[in-house]
Amino acid sequence: ENLSISKSEGDRMKETQAINKSLSALRDVICAISNEEKHIPFRNSKLTYMLQSYLGGDCKTLMFVNASPSYQNLGETLSSLRFASKVNSCNLGTAKRHLKT
């Protein structure tokens, strides 16, 4: 969410900033996994720490983006699509299937 557009204040502003920080941390984690970096920054946010076991290896990961058809929300929609494009360019690998024998 863009604070300059929403003009959020107080608790709502803090919540918006926390959401934006978590999404940035999620992008960083996905790109770190994709680049096969030695250190994956899962602990940079509660969101990425919680999703740690779902973001690689044995899981299939999907991301949905909410896009608005309204011209009023063009900036937010473009920002969301840019984020999705950055994340989409990262390859987390192929999900592995484990069969019980």
C-alpha positions as CSV (number, residue, x, y, z in Angstrom):
1,E,0.0,0.0,0.0
2,N,1.3,3.4,-0.9
3,L,1.2,5.7,2.2
4,S,1.2,8.9,0.1
5,I,-2.0,7.8,-1.6
6,S,-3.9,6.2,1.3
7,K,-2.8,9.0,3.7
8,S,-2.9,6.5,6.6
9,E,-2.1,7.7,10.0
10,G,-1.5,6.2,13.4
11,D,-2.0,2.5,13.9
12,R,-3.1,2.0,10.3
13,M,0.1,3.7,9.0
14,K,2.2,1.3,11.3
15,E,0.3,-1.7,10.0
16,T,0.8,-0.6,6.4
17,Q,4.6,-0.1,7.0
18,A,4.8,-3.6,8.6
19,I,3.0,-5.2,5.6
20,N,5.3,-3.5,3.1
21,K,8.3,-4.6,5.1
22,S,7.1,-8.2,5.2
23,L,6.5,-8.2,1.5
24,S,10.0,-6.9,0.8
25,A,11.4,-9.6,3.1
26,L,9.4,-12.2,1.2
27,R,10.9,-11.0,-2.1
28,D,14.4,-11.1,-0.5
29,V,13.9,-14.7,0.7
30,I,12.5,-15.9,-2.6
31,C,15.4,-14.3,-4.6
32,A,18.0,-15.7,-2.1
33,I,16.5,-19.2,-2.6
34,S,16.5,-18.7,-6.3
35,N,20.2,-17.5,-6.3
36,E,21.1,-20.5,-4.1
37,E,22.7,-18.1,-1.6
38,K,24.3,-19.6,1.5
39,H,22.2,-17.5,3.9
40,I,18.4,-17.3,3.4
41,P,17.0,-14.3,5.5
42,F,13.9,-16.1,6.9
43,R,14.1,-14.3,10.2
44,N,13.8,-10.8,8.7
45,S,10.1,-10.9,9.2
46,K,7.4,-12.9,10.9
47,L,5.8,-13.7,7.6
48,T,9.0,-15.3,6.1
49,Y,9.8,-17.1,9.3
50,M,6.3,-18.6,9.4
51,L,6.5,-19.5,5.7
52,Q,10.0,-21.0,6.0
53,S,9.0,-24.6,5.5
54,Y,6.7,-23.8,2.6
55,L,9.1,-21.7,0.4
56,G,11.3,-24.4,-1.0
57,G,12.3,-27.9,-1.6
58,D,9.2,-30.0,-0.9
59,C,6.5,-27.5,-1.6
60,K,4.8,-25.9,-4.6
61,T,4.5,-22.2,-4.1
62,L,1.9,-20.0,-5.7
63,M,1.4,-16.3,-5.5
64,F,-1.8,-14.4,-6.2
65,V,-1.9,-10.7,-7.0
66,N,-4.9,-8.5,-6.6
67,A,-5.2,-6.1,-9.5
68,S,-7.9,-3.4,-9.8
69,P,-9.6,-2.4,-13.0
70,S,-10.1,1.1,-11.6
71,Y,-8.0,4.0,-12.9
72,Q,-7.9,5.3,-9.4
73,N,-5.9,2.3,-8.3
74,L,-3.5,2.2,-11.3
75,G,-0.4,3.0,-9.1
76,E,-1.2,0.3,-6.6
77,T,-1.9,-2.2,-9.4
78,L,1.3,-1.4,-11.2
79,S,3.3,-1.7,-7.9
80,S,1.7,-5.1,-7.2
81,L,2.4,-6.3,-10.8
82,R,6.1,-5.1,-10.5
83,F,6.4,-7.1,-7.2
84,A,4.8,-10.1,-8.8
85,S,7.2,-9.8,-11.8
86,K,10.3,-9.7,-9.6
87,V,9.1,-12.7,-7.6
88,N,8.1,-14.6,-10.8
89,S,11.6,-14.2,-12.2
90,C,12.9,-16.2,-9.3
91,N,13.0,-20.0,-9.6
92,L,12.5,-21.9,-6.3
93,G,13.2,-25.3,-7.9
94,T,10.9,-28.2,-8.5
95,A,8.7,-29.6,-5.8
96,K,9.6,-33.1,-4.7
97,R,7.1,-35.8,-4.2
98,H,7.5,-38.1,-1.2
99,L,5.6,-41.4,-1.4
100,K,5.2,-43.6,1.7
101,T,6.2,-47.2,1.0
